[in-house]
């Protein structure tokens, strides 16, 4: 876990603003769920996943309730849906917030990490799958990213998946796997497909694929998703070995990968369909689909591609007051009320010291108030750039209108 300082938080705010605009334009409303939930909310993710078995920050609180810091957002959103039972369906929501996992920190991966994402509950329609994927694609494009790869797969219906899991179990039991691979096989054969260990590579490459087990309904659903992506001109690759990291997924799953990131840690985010999760959390049988995108990884990709830079906006005006500070208080308040961002000097510093602060602020204009200006009820408006023209004396009452006319 780490601090995120002002030089970086500006980009975080901009990223969230871009995401909020895209999600809002598609009819999604923001939902905010608690950071702390009953642990049962998250054990529904799957008792064979590392998130549940190794990575959750869980403990008993002072009321002896077994709780956990939120390791992911989808289960929390589904719990909220099950609790509040929205009448209007589909329930389309977006979110942003922190999650917590006790895992090995790496480049772009921290134990406290932020995500943005969307969830749609209450509709079983392959065209909705296309919309969800397209919104994430649109978000990356809006940030300026061009080296993003989309991979998709389908896990089929629950019966298809169950048959596939047994076929995988048979295959891997007769294959050479690492000790860790054997341990994963005992928990969930699907998870072996995620192995990046060299000793498991041959067995994974030779494993059967899920497409051989699709029912006609599952095959049609996946075909509709692919044709929808093609219609929108969104490039994608079908990756039969893609299973994602959580056990609740069914049918459509997808992942976005950063082409500039290390191949072992290149996932920017992803998601899929999770019909059945709301029911597991005590709600009615409800179809659902969504995605979560990592903020840290996305910003790393932006850095690598040289887009969506820091460019923290400077204040519009810096007020320099060498007559005691009262004028600076009033002028700064008036500027902010008029819609200008403004900062000022403090501690009755000298003119020279305050002008250094004005330069450091990168404000294009300085408003200077000295004894002569107070006596004549005026201010000096000084452009800070060398080639931006000469300073002007402006009547105090005309300051705001002058700035609006010249800005």
TIPATI-204838 format. One record per residue: z, y, x of N, C-alpha, C in turn. Coordinates in steps of 0.1 Angstrom, whole numbers, padded with zeros to 4 digits, always signed. Layout:
<sites>
ZYXZYXZYX...
</sites>
This chain:
<sites>
+0000-0012+0009+0000+0000+0000+0000+0012+0009-0005+0023+0004-0007+0035+0012-0007+0047+0004-0005+0059+0010-0007+0072+0004-0022+0075+0003-0026+0082-0007-0039+0088-0008-0038+0103-0008-0043+0109+0002-0040+0124+0005-0051+0132-0001-0048+0145-0002-0058+0154-0009-0072+0153-0005-0075+0151+0008-0088+0150+0013-0096+0139+0006-0089+0128+0002-0095+0117-0005-0094+0117-0020-0083+0123-0025-0081+0123-0040-0092+0131-0047-0098+0140-0040-0109+0148-0047-0120+0138-0051-0123+0129-0042-0134+0119-0045-0129+0110-0056-0116+0106-0056-0111+0097-0067-0113+0104-0080-0109+0117-0081-0110+0124-0094-0125+0125-0098-0134+0128-0089-0148+0128-0093-0153+0115-0097-0149+0104-0090-0154+0091-0094-0149+0088-0108-0136+0090-0111-0131+0088-0124-0138+0096-0135-0141+0109-0131-0148+0117-0141-0162+0112-0144-0169+0107-0134-0183+0102-0136-0182+0089-0145-0172+0081-0142-0170+0069-0150-0167+0072-0165-0157+0081-0167-0153+0085-0180-0165+0091-0188-0174+0098-0182-0185+0104-0189-0195+0093-0193-0197+0084-0184-0207+0073-0187-0201+0064-0198-0188+0060-0197-0182+0052-0208-0181+0059-0221-0178+0072-0221-0177+0080-0233-0190+0081-0240-0201+0083-0232-0214+0084-0238-0219+0072-0245-0212+0060-0243-0216+0048-0249-0206+0044-0260-0197+0054-0264-0188+0051-0275-0175+0045-0271-0171+0045-0258-0158+0038-0254-0147+0049-0254-0135+0045-0258-0124+0053-0258-0114+0048-0247-0107+0057-0241-0097+0053-0230-0085+0046-0236-0081+0036-0229-0068+0029-0232-0060+0029-0219-0047+0031-0221-0037+0031-0210-0027+0021-0212-0026+0011-0204-0017+0000-0206-0005+0001-0196+0006-0006-0198+0017-0005-0189+0015-0011-0175+0021-0005-0165+0020-0012-0152+0028-0024-0151+0039-0025-0160+0048-0037-0160+0047-0044-0173+0045-0057-0173+0043-0065-0185+0051-0078-0183+0054-0084-0194+0060-0098-0194+0051-0107-0186+0056-0115-0178+0048-0123-0169+0038-0132-0177+0042-0136-0189+0034-0144-0197+0020-0139-0200+0019-0125-0200+0006-0119-0202-0004-0123-0191+0001-0125-0179-0008-0127-0167-0009-0142-0164+0000-0150-0168-0001-0164-0165-0013-0170-0173-0017-0163-0184-0029-0168-0191-0042-0166-0183-0041-0158-0172-0053-0157-0164-0057-0171-0159-0047-0180-0156-0050-0193-0152-0041-0197-0141-0034-0209-0143-0024-0213-0133-0030-0219-0121-0043-0220-0120-0049-0224-0108-0055-0213-0099-0053-0201-0103-0058-0189-0096-0048-0184-0086-0053-0179-0075-0044-0173-0065-0036-0161-0070-0043-0154-0080-0036-0142-0086-0023-0147-0092-0022-0158-0099-0010-0163-0105-0001-0170-0096-0007-0178-0087+0002-0187-0079+0007-0180-0067+0000-0170-0061+0004-0165-0048+0006-0149-0048-0001-0142-0057-0003-0128-0055+0005-0119-0064+0010-0124-0075+0017-0115-0084+0030-0110-0079+0033-0097-0081+0046-0091-0078+0055-0093-0091+0062-0105-0091+0070-0108-0103+0084-0109-0100+0093-0105-0109+0107-0105-0107+0115-0105-0121+0128-0106-0120+0136-0105-0132+0142-0091-0132+0141-0084-0144+0146-0071-0144+0161-0071-0148+0167-0059-0150+0181-0059-0153+0185-0065-0166+0175-0067-0175+0178-0075-0187+0175-0089-0186+0172-0094-0174+0169-0108-0171+0156-0112-0177+0147-0103-0179+0133-0106-0184+0124-0108-0172+0116-0119-0173+0107-0122-0162+0094-0113-0164+0092-0104-0155+0081-0094-0156+0073-0094-0144+0061-0088-0145+0052-0087-0133+0045-0073-0133+0044-0068-0121+0035-0056-0120+0020-0061-0123+0013-0053-0129-0001-0056-0134-0010-0060-0122-0015-0073-0122-0024-0076-0111-0039-0074-0115-0041-0072-0128-0055-0069-0133-0054-0063-0147-0065-0058-0152-0064-0050-0164-0068-0058-0177-0077-0067-0175-0082-0074-0187-0072-0080-0196-0062-0088-0190-0052-0094-0198-0043-0084-0205-0040-0073-0198-0032-0062-0205-0040-0056-0217-0053-0054-0215-0060-0049-0227-0061-0059-0238-0062-0071-0235-0063-0082-0246-0049-0083-0252-0038-0082-0245-0025-0081-0250-0023-0070-0260-0028-0058-0256-0028-0046-0264-0036-0048-0277-0047-0054-0276-0055-0057-0288-0048-0067-0297-0042-0077-0292-0035-0087-0300-0023-0081-0307-0016-0071-0300-0004-0065-0305-0008-0055-0316-0018-0047-0314-0021-0036-0324-0032-0039-0334-0039-0050-0332-0049-0055-0341-0058-0043-0347-0066-0037-0339-0075-0026-0344-0084-0031-0355-0085-0023-0365-0093-0027-0377-0108-0026-0375-0112-0016-0367-0126-0014-0365-0131-0022-0353-0141-0030-0355-0147-0038-0344-0161-0035-0343-0167-0035-0331-0160-0039-0319-0150-0028-0314-0140-0032-0307-0131-0024-0300-0136-0021-0286-0141-0009-0284-0147-0006-0271-0138+0004-0263-0133+0000-0252-0123+0008-0245-0127+0008-0230-0123+0019-0223-0124+0020-0209-0111+0023-0203-0109+0021-0190-0096+0024-0184-0098+0027-0169-0088+0033-0163-0086+0035-0149-0072+0033-0146-0068+0027-0134-0054+0026-0131-0052+0017-0119-0039+0016-0115-0035+0008-0104-0032-0006-0108-0034-0015-0099-0030-0029-0100-0024-0033-0087-0017-0045-0087-0009-0049-0075-0010-0064-0073-0014-0067-0061-0015-0081-0057-0010-0082-0042-0002-0093-0040+0003-0096-0027-0007-0104-0020-0017-0098-0014-0027-0105-0006-0029-0098+0007-0037-0104+0016-0039-0099+0029-0047-0086+0029-0041-0075+0033-0049-0062+0034-0061-0064+0043-0072-0058+0038-0085-0058+0046-0092-0045+0044-0103-0043+0050-0111-0031+0048-0114-0030+0033-0110-0019+0027-0113-0017+0013-0105-0026+0003-0094-0032+0008-0086-0041+0000-0071-0038+0003-0064-0034-0007-0049-0031-0005-0041-0038-0015-0028-0038-0013-0019-0045-0022-0017-0037-0035-0018-0024-0034-0020-0015-0046-0034-0010-0046-0041-0012-0056-0055-0009-0056-0059-0004-0070-0068+0005-0071-0073+0011-0084-0086+0005-0088-0087+0004-0101-0100-0001-0107-0104+0009-0119-0117+0009-0121-0122+0015-0134-0129+0003-0141-0129+0003-0154-0135-0008-0161-0136-0005-0176-0143-0014-0183-0144-0014-0197-0142-0028-0203-0138-0028-0215-0136-0041-0223-0141-0039-0237-0148-0049-0242-0153-0048-0256-0148-0061-0263-0141-0059-0274-0135-0070-0281-0140-0071-0296-0143-0083-0300-0146-0084-0314-0161-0087-0318-0170-0088-0307-0184-0091-0310-0189-0102-0301-0196-0111-0306-0202-0122-0298-0217-0120-0299-0223-0112-0290-0237-0109-0290-0241-0107-0276-0252-0115-0272-0257-0114-0258-0262-0101-0255-0267-0093-0265-0271-0079-0262-0260-0070-0258-0248-0073-0262-0236-0066-0258-0233-0069-0243-0235-0081-0239-0234-0085-0225-0243-0076-0216-0255-0074-0221-0265-0065-0214-0260-0051-0213-0255-0046-0224-0250-0032-0224-0239-0030-0214-0229-0040-0214-0218-0039-0205-0223-0039-0190-0232-0048-0187-0237-0048-0173-0244-0035-0170-0252-0031-0180-0260-0019-0177-0252-0006-0175-0240-0005-0182-0231+0006-0179-0226+0006-0165-0222-0005-0160-0218-0006-0146-0229-0002-0136-0241-0007-0139-0253-0003-0131-0255+0012-0131-0254+0018-0143-0256+0032-0145-0246+0040-0137-0234+0035-0137-0223+0042-0130-0226+0042-0115-0230+0031-0109-0233+0031-0095-0245+0040-0092-0255+0040-0101-0266+0049-0099-0262+0064-0099-0253+0067-0108-0248+0081-0110-0240+0085-0097-0234+0076-0090-0227+0079-0078-0237+0082-0066-0249+0077-0068-0259+0078-0058-0262+0066-0050-0255+0055-0053-0256+0042-0046-0270+0036-0049-0276+0031-0038-0289+0024-0040-0288+0010-0035-0279+0007-0026-0278-0007-0020-0267-0015-0027-0270-0017-0040-0261-0025-0048-0269-0036-0054-0263-0048-0052-0270-0060-0057-0262-0066-0069-0269-0070-0079-0263-0076-0091-0266-0091-0091-0256-0100-0091-0258-0114-0093-0252-0118-0106-0258-0127-0113-0254-0132-0126-0254-0147-0127-0246-0152-0136-0246-0167-0139-0240-0168-0153-0240-0180-0158-0233-0184-0170-0225-0197-0168-0213-0197-0173-0205-0208-0172-0206-0217-0185-0215-0213-0194-0217-0221-0206-0206-0221-0216-0207-0229-0226-0196-0231-0236-0185-0239-0229-0173-0238-0236-0161-0246-0230-0164-0260-0228-0172-0267-0237-0175-0281-0235-0185-0283-0223-0194-0273-0221-0203-0274-0210-0195-0273-0197-0186-0263-0197-0178-0261-0185-0170-0273-0182-0164-0279-0192-0155-0290-0189-0163-0302-0183-0175-0304-0188-0184-0315-0183-0188-0312-0168-0191-0299-0166-0194-0295-0152-0183-0296-0143-0171-0293-0147-0159-0294-0138-0157-0309-0134-0159-0318-0144-0157-0332-0140-0168-0336-0130-0180-0331-0132-0191-0335-0122-0188-0329-0109-0183-0317-0108-0178-0311-0095-0167-0320-0089-0158-0324-0097-0147-0331-0092-0152-0344-0085-0161-0351-0092-0166-0363-0087-0174-0361-0074-0182-0350-0074-0189-0346-0062-0180-0343-0050-0170-0335-0052-0162-0330-0041-0152-0341-0036-0148-0350-0045-0139-0361-0041-0146-0370-0031-0159-0371-0031-0167-0379-0022-0173-0371-0011-0169-0358-0010-0175-0350+0001-0164-0347+0012-0169-0342+0023-0160-0338+0034-0156-0323+0031-0143-0321+0028-0138-0308+0025-0126-0305+0035-0124-0292+0038-0112-0289+0046-0099-0292+0038-0088-0291+0045-0075-0293+0038-0073-0283+0027-0077-0271+0030-0075-0261+0019-0085-0263+0008-0097-0268+0011-0106-0272+0000-0101-0283-0009-0094-0293-0002-0088-0304-0010-0077-0299-0019-0070-0289-0014-0059-0284-0022-0065-0276-0034-0075-0269-0032-0082-0262-0043-0088-0271-0053-0094-0282-0048-0100-0292-0057-0089-0298-0066-0077-0300-0061-0067-0306-0070-0063-0297-0081-0065-0284-0079-0061-0274-0089-0073-0271-0099-0084-0268-0093-0096-0264-0101-0109-0266-0093-0117-0276-0096-0129-0279-0088-0138-0267-0088-0138-0258-0099-0147-0247-0099-0144-0237-0087-0131-0236-0084-0127-0227-0073-0132-0231-0059-0136-0243-0058-0141-0248-0045-0154-0241-0042-0162-0238-0053-0175-0231-0051-0173-0217-0045-0161-0212-0046-0159-0198-0040-0155-0199-0025-0153-0211-0020-0149-0212-0006-0159-0206+0004-0153-0198+0013-0161-0192+0024-0159-0200+0037-0151-0211+0036-0148-0218+0049-0160-0226+0053-0163-0225+0066-0174-0232+0072-0174-0247+0069-0161-0253+0070-0160-0267+0068-0163-0272+0054-0163-0263+0044-0167-0266+0030-0181-0263+0027-0188-0257+0036-0202-0251+0032-0211-0262+0028-0212-0273+0035-0222-0283+0032-0219-0289+0018-0207-0292+0015-0203-0298+0002-0206-0288-0009-0204-0275-0007-0206-0265-0017-0221-0264-0020-0229-0264-0009-0244-0263-0010-0250-0275-0018-0244-0286-0016-0249-0298-0023-0244-0301-0037-0235-0292-0041-0228-0294-0054-0238-0293-0066-0236-0299-0077-0244-0298-0089-0243-0283-0094-0252-0279-0102-0252-0266-0108-0249-0266-0123-0243-0255-0127-0239-0255-0141-0250-0255-0151-0262-0250-0147-0273-0250-0156-0277-0264-0161-0274-0274-0154-0277-0288-0158-0269-0292-0170-0258-0284-0173-0249-0288-0183-0249-0279-0196-0258-0269-0196-0258-0260-0207-0261-0267-0220-0254-0263-0230-0259-0266-0244-0270-0257-0247-0277-0260-0258-0289-0251-0262-0284-0237-0265-0272-0236-0272-0267-0223-0275-0264-0214-0262-0258-0221-0252-0254-0214-0240-0267-0210-0232-0277-0219-0232-0289-0216-0225-0296-0204-0232-0296-0204-0245-0303-0193-0252-0295-0179-0250-0282-0180-0250-0274-0168-0247-0277-0162-0234-0278-0171-0224-0280-0166-0210-0295-0161-0209-0304-0167-0215-0318-0163-0215-0319-0149-0221-0312-0147-0232-0312-0133-0239-0307-0123-0229-0296-0126-0222-0290-0116-0213-0300-0113-0202-0307-0123-0196-0317-0120-0186-0328-0112-0191-0333-0115-0203-0345-0108-0208-0341-0093-0211-0328-0091-0215-0324-0078-0217-0323-0070-0204-0318-0076-0194-0317-0069-0181-0331-0065-0176-0341-0075-0178-0355-0072-0174-0360-0061-0182-0357-0060-0195-0363-0049-0203-0358-0036-0198-0345-0035-0193-0340-0023-0188-0343-0020-0174-0351-0029-0168-0355-0027-0154-0344-0028-0144-0333-0036-0147-0322-0038-0138-0324-0050-0130-0326-0049-0117-0328-0061-0109-0316-0070-0107-0318-0083-0107-0306-0092-0106-0311-0105-0100-0301-0113-0096-0304-0126-0090-0295-0136-0097-0300-0147-0102-0292-0157-0107-0286-0165-0096-0272-0166-0096-0265-0173-0085-0257-0184-0092-0263-0197-0091-0256-0208-0098-0242-0211-0093-0239-0207-0081-0225-0210-0076-0215-0199-0079-0219-0188-0086-0210-0178-0089-0201-0182-0100-0187-0182-0098-0178-0186-0108-0167-0175-0111-0167-0164-0102-0157-0154-0103-0143-0159-0101-0133-0151-0100-0120-0155-0095-0109-0158-0105-0113-0157-0118-0103-0159-0129-0107-0169-0138-0098-0177-0144-0101-0189-0152-0105-0186-0166-0104-0173-0171-0106-0171-0185-0121-0169-0188-0130-0168-0178-0144-0165-0181-0151-0177-0187-0160-0173-0197-0169-0182-0203-0183-0176-0204-0193-0184-0204-0207-0179-0205-0210-0168-0195-0214-0156-0199-0219-0147-0189-0209-0142-0179-0212-0143-0167-0204-0137-0156-0213-0130-0147-0208-0120-0140-0217-0112-0131-0208-0105-0120-0215-0101-0109-0208-0095-0098-0217-0085-0092-0212-0073-0088-0219-0063-0081-0215-0063-0066-0225-0064-0057-0222-0065-0043-0227-0053-0036-0220-0048-0026-0224-0036-0018-0232-0041-0006-0245-0037-0005-0253-0042+0005-0249-0037+0019-0241-0026+0020-0237-0021+0033-0224-0027+0037-0217-0034+0029-0204-0040+0032-0204-0053+0039-0194-0057+0046-0193-0070+0052-0196-0081+0042-0204-0090+0046-0208-0101+0036-0197-0109+0030-0186-0110+0038-0174-0118+0033-0166-0110+0023-0167-0097+0024-0159-0088+0015-0168-0077+0009-0179-0082+0002-0189-0072-0002-0188-0070-0018-0179-0076-0025-0178-0075-0039-0173-0061-0043-0181-0053-0050-0176-0040-0055-0169-0042-0068-0172-0052-0076-0165-0055-0088-0174-0064-0096-0169-0067-0108-0177-0076-0117-0169-0080-0129-0174-0089-0137-0167-0093-0149-0175-0104-0156-0173-0104-0169-0179-0115-0177-0173-0116-0191-0177-0126-0198-0173-0129-0211-0160-0138-0211-0150-0135-0219-0138-0142-0219-0133-0145-0233-0142-0150-0241-0138-0155-0255-0126-0165-0253-0116-0162-0261-0104-0171-0261-0092-0165-0255-0093-0154-0247-0082-0149-0240-0072-0142-0250-0078-0134-0260-0069-0128-0270-0061-0138-0278-0068-0149-0281-0061-0160-0288-0050-0166-0280-0052-0167-0267-0041-0173-0258-0029-0163-0257-0032-0150-0260-0021-0140-0260-0015-0138-0274-0018-0146-0283-0011-0145-0296-0019-0138-0307-0031-0134-0304-0040-0128-0313-0049-0137-0320-0058-0132-0329-0068-0140-0335-0079-0144-0326-0086-0155-0329-0098-0158-0321-0107-0146-0320-0110-0141-0308-0117-0129-0306-0126-0130-0294-0139-0128-0296-0148-0127-0284-0145-0114-0276-0148-0115-0263-0146-0103-0255-0154-0104-0242-0158-0092-0237-0165-0091-0225-0161-0078-0218-0162-0077-0205-0159-0065-0198-0161-0066-0183-0157-0056-0176-0158-0056-0161-0147-0047-0155-0144-0050-0143-0135-0041-0135-0142-0038-0122-0142-0026-0117-0149-0022-0105-0138-0016-0096-0138-0020-0083-0129-0015-0074-0132-0001-0069-0122+0008-0070-0124+0021-0065-0126+0022-0050-0117+0015-0043-0117+0016-0028-0130+0011-0023-0135-0001-0027-0147-0007-0022-0159+0002-0026-0159+0008-0038-0170+0016-0042-0171+0029-0033-0159+0035-0030-0159+0047-0022-0164+0043-0007-0160+0031-0003-0165+0027+0010-0180+0026+0010-0186+0020+0000-0200+0019-0001-0206+0033-0002-0200+0042-0008-0205+0056-0009-0205+0062+0005-0194+0060+0013-0194+0065+0026-0205+0059+0035-0207+0045+0034-0217+0039+0042-0231+0044+0039-0233+0047+0026-0247+0052+0022-0248+0068+0023-0236+0074+0026-0237+0089+0028-0239+0096+0015-0234+0091+0004-0235+0097-0009-0221+0100-0015-0220+0108-0025-0207+0111-0032-0197+0115-0021-0200+0125-0013-0191+0128-0002-0179+0135-0006-0171+0139+0005-0158+0145+0002-0159+0158-0005-0166+0167+0001-0170+0181-0004-0159+0186-0014-0147+0186-0010-0136+0192-0018-0139+0207-0020-0140+0211-0033-0144+0225-0036-0133+0235-0031-0137+0245-0024-0127+0255-0020-0123+0264-0032-0113+0271-0031-0109+0281-0042-0120+0292-0042-0121+0298-0053-0131+0309-0055-0127+0322-0048-0113+0324-0048-0108+0337-0043-0095+0335-0036-0093+0342-0025-0080+0342-0018-0075+0356-0018-0063+0358-0023-0057+0371-0025-0048+0374-0012-0051+0385-0006-0043+0390+0006-0035+0403+0001-0022+0402+0002-0014+0412-0003-0004+0416+0008-0005+0428+0013+0004+0432+0024+0014+0443+0020+0017+0444+0007+0026+0454+0001+0038+0447-0006+0041+0435-0003+0053+0428-0008+0051+0417-0017+0039+0414-0021+0036+0402-0029+0035+0403-0044+0041+0414-0050+0040+0415-0064+0026+0416-0069+0018+0424-0062+0004+0425-0067-0003+0412-0066-0001+0404-0055-0007+0391-0054-0003+0382-0065+0009+0382-0070+0014+0374-0081+0006+0377-0093+0004+0390-0096-0003+0394-0108-0018+0392-0108-0024+0395-0096-0038+0393-0095-0042+0378-0095-0034+0370-0088-0037+0355-0088-0036+0350-0102-0026+0354-0110-0025+0349-0124-0037+0353-0132-0041+0366-0131-0052+0371-0138-0065+0363-0135-0067+0361-0122-0079+0354-0118-0079+0339-0124-0068+0333-0123-0068+0319-0129-0070+0319-0144-0064+0329-0151-0066+0330-0165-0080+0332-0169-0087+0339-0160-0101+0342-0163-0111+0331-0159-0105+0320-0153-0114+0309-0150-0117+0307-0135-0112+0316-0127-0114+0315-0112-0103+0307-0106-0106+0298-0096-0096+0292-0089-0092+0302-0078-0079+0303-0075-0074+0313-0066-0061+0308-0059-0060+0312-0046-0048+0310-0038-0044+0323-0032-0033+0323-0025-0028+0335-0019-0019+0332-0007-0016+0343+0000-0006+0341+0011+0008+0343+0007+0018+0338+0014+0032+0339+0011+0040+0344+0023+0053+0346+0021+0062+0349+0032+0059+0363+0038+0053+0372+0031+0050+0386+0036+0044+0386+0050+0034+0377+0052+0028+0376+0065+0019+0388+0067+0015+0390+0080+0007+0402+0083-0007+0400+0078-0014+0411+0078-0028+0411+0073-0036+0400+0081-0034+0400+0095-0042+0391+0103-0039+0377+0100-0026+0374+0098-0022+0360+0094-0028+0356+0081-0027+0365+0071-0033+0361+0058-0048+0360+0058-0055+0368+0066-0069+0366+0067-0073+0353+0074-0065+0348+0083-0067+0335+0088-0065+0324+0078-0055+0326+0069-0054+0316+0058-0066+0317+0048-0071+0329+0046-0082+0330+0037-0094+0323+0043-0096+0324+0056-0108+0317+0063-0106+0302+0062-0093+0298+0064-0090+0283+0063-0093+0278+0049-0091+0286+0039-0092+0282+0025-0107+0279+0021-0116+0285+0029-0130+0284+0027-0134+0292+0014-0126+0300+0009-0129+0308-0003-0141+0318+0001-0150+0320-0008-0161+0329-0004-0157+0344-0005-0146+0347-0012-0142+0361-0014-0127+0362-0011-0123+0373-0005-0109+0377-0004-0107+0390-0012-0096+0390-0019-0092+0402-0026-0080+0408-0018-0082+0420-0012-0072+0426-0003-0065+0438-0010-0051+0437-0010-0043+0448-0016-0034+0454-0005-0036+0466-0001-0027+0473+0008-0021+0486+0001-0014+0494+0009-0007+0505+0003-0017+0515-0003-0029+0517+0003-0039+0526-0002-0044+0521-0015-0046+0508-0016-0052+0502-0028-0042+0504-0040-0029+0502-0037-0019+0503-0047-0018+0518-0052-0019+0527-0043-0019+0541-0046-0031+0546-0055-0042+0539-0052-0055+0543-0060-0058+0533-0071-0049+0524-0074-0051+0514-0084-0064+0507-0082-0066+0502-0070-0079+0495-0067-0076+0483-0058-0087+0476-0055-0086+0464-0046-0098+0464-0038-0097+0457-0026-0109+0455-0018-0114+0441-0020-0127+0440-0023-0134+0427-0025-0142+0425-0012-0138+0415-0004-0145+0413+0009-0151+0399+0009-0165+0398+0010-0171+0385+0012-0167+0379+0026-0164+0366+0026-0159+0360+0038-0170+0356+0047-0182+0353+0042-0193+0349+0051-0199+0361+0058-0202+0360+0071-0207+0371+0079-0219+0378+0073-0228+0370+0067-0241+0375+0062-0241+0378+0047-0229+0378+0041-0228+0379+0026-0226+0394+0022-0228+0404+0030-0227+0417+0026-0214+0424+0029-0213+0437+0026-0201+0445+0030-0191+0444+0019-0179+0447+0023-0168+0448+0013-0169+0460+0004-0163+0459-0008-0163+0470-0018-0149+0473-0023-0147+0486-0026-0135+0489-0033-0138+0490-0048-0130+0482-0055-0132+0481-0070-0120+0485-0077-0122+0492-0088-0110+0496-0096-0103+0483-0101-0090+0484-0100-0082+0473-0104-0085+0467-0118-0088+0476-0127-0091+0472-0141-0105+0466-0142-0113+0468-0132-0127+0463-0133-0128+0450-0125-0118+0445-0119-0119+0434-0110-0125+0421-0116-0120+0417-0127-0124+0405-0133-0139+0406-0138-0142+0417-0144-0156+0419-0149-0166+0419-0137-0161+0426-0126-0170+0426-0114-0172+0412-0109-0162+0404-0108-0164+0390-0102-0172+0382-0111-0171+0384-0124-0180+0376-0134-0194+0380-0132-0197+0393-0130-0210+0398-0129-0217+0393-0116-0209+0392-0106-0215+0389-0093-0214+0374-0089-0207+0366-0097-0205+0352-0093-0217+0344-0097
</sites>
